[in-house]
């Protein structure tokens, strides 16, 4: 158990202290810029489309191959 944990073991909950600590932690956050957010969003959408197209192609190819092997021409 660390010293910070030992200090808080018998301590009562204080809502005001919780709010102060939460605000201090929120102040440490580095928020992304608008450009970073847009770039990341575009990259995620592009990767999702590429992945979807890849798996669609694999699924179509395997479906065709299995239907040919089993003789189920549709």
Backbone torsions as a table, in degrees:
resi	resn	phi	psi	omega
1	UNK	NA	131.0	-179.3
2	UNK	-76.4	169.2	-178.9
3	UNK	-66.7	-33.9	177.7
4	UNK	-64.6	-40.1	179.2
5	UNK	-68.2	-36.8	180.0
6	UNK	-65.6	-35.1	-179.7
7	UNK	-68.0	-32.7	-174.1
8	UNK	-95.4	-0.5	-177.0
9	UNK	-60.5	-51.6	-176.7
10	UNK	-96.2	5.6	-174.3
11	UNK	-81.2	142.7	177.6
12	UNK	-79.0	154.8	178.5
13	UNK	-74.7	131.8	177.2
14	UNK	-124.8	116.0	-179.1
15	UNK	-61.9	-40.2	-179.2
16	UNK	-62.4	-41.8	178.6
17	UNK	-67.0	-38.9	177.0
18	UNK	-59.3	-44.8	-179.8
19	UNK	-63.8	-42.8	178.3
20	UNK	-60.6	-46.1	-179.7
21	UNK	-66.2	-38.5	178.7
22	UNK	-64.1	-43.6	178.4
23	UNK	-63.2	-38.3	178.7
24	UNK	-64.7	-40.2	179.3
25	UNK	-69.1	-39.8	179.0
26	UNK	-63.4	-34.0	179.6
27	UNK	-66.4	-22.8	-179.5
28	UNK	-80.7	-12.0	-176.1
29	UNK	-71.2	135.8	173.4
30	UNK	-102.4	107.9	-177.2
31	UNK	-81.7	142.7	179.0
32	UNK	-70.6	153.5	176.7
33	UNK	-76.4	168.1	178.5
34	UNK	-60.4	-40.8	-179.5
35	UNK	-63.5	-43.8	178.8
36	UNK	-62.4	-39.9	-179.8
37	UNK	-65.7	-45.1	179.6
38	UNK	-64.8	-44.7	179.9
39	UNK	-60.7	-45.9	179.9
40	UNK	-64.3	-41.5	179.2
41	UNK	-62.2	-45.0	179.2
42	UNK	-63.1	-41.0	178.8
43	UNK	-63.8	-41.2	179.4
44	UNK	-64.5	-44.5	179.1
45	UNK	-63.8	-43.2	179.4
46	UNK	-62.5	-44.9	179.8
47	UNK	-65.3	-36.6	177.8
48	UNK	-65.0	-41.7	178.2
49	UNK	-66.2	-43.0	178.9
50	UNK	-63.5	-44.8	179.5
51	UNK	-64.2	-42.7	178.1
52	UNK	-61.4	-43.5	179.0
53	UNK	-64.9	-40.2	179.2
54	UNK	-61.4	-50.6	-178.2
55	UNK	-69.2	-31.9	174.3
56	UNK	-62.6	-44.1	178.7
57	UNK	-63.1	-44.7	178.8
58	UNK	-63.0	-44.4	-179.5
59	UNK	-62.9	-42.5	179.3
60	UNK	-65.0	-45.4	-179.4
61	UNK	-64.2	-45.5	179.6
62	UNK	-67.2	-38.5	177.0
63	UNK	-61.9	-43.4	178.0
64	UNK	-63.9	-45.9	-178.5
65	UNK	-63.2	-43.4	-178.9
66	UNK	-68.1	-39.1	178.4
67	UNK	-65.6	-35.0	177.1
68	UNK	-69.5	-41.0	-179.3
69	UNK	-65.7	-41.8	-178.2
70	UNK	-84.7	-4.1	177.4
71	UNK	73.1	27.8	178.7
72	UNK	-103.1	84.4	179.5
73	UNK	-81.9	122.7	179.0
74	UNK	-124.4	NA	NA
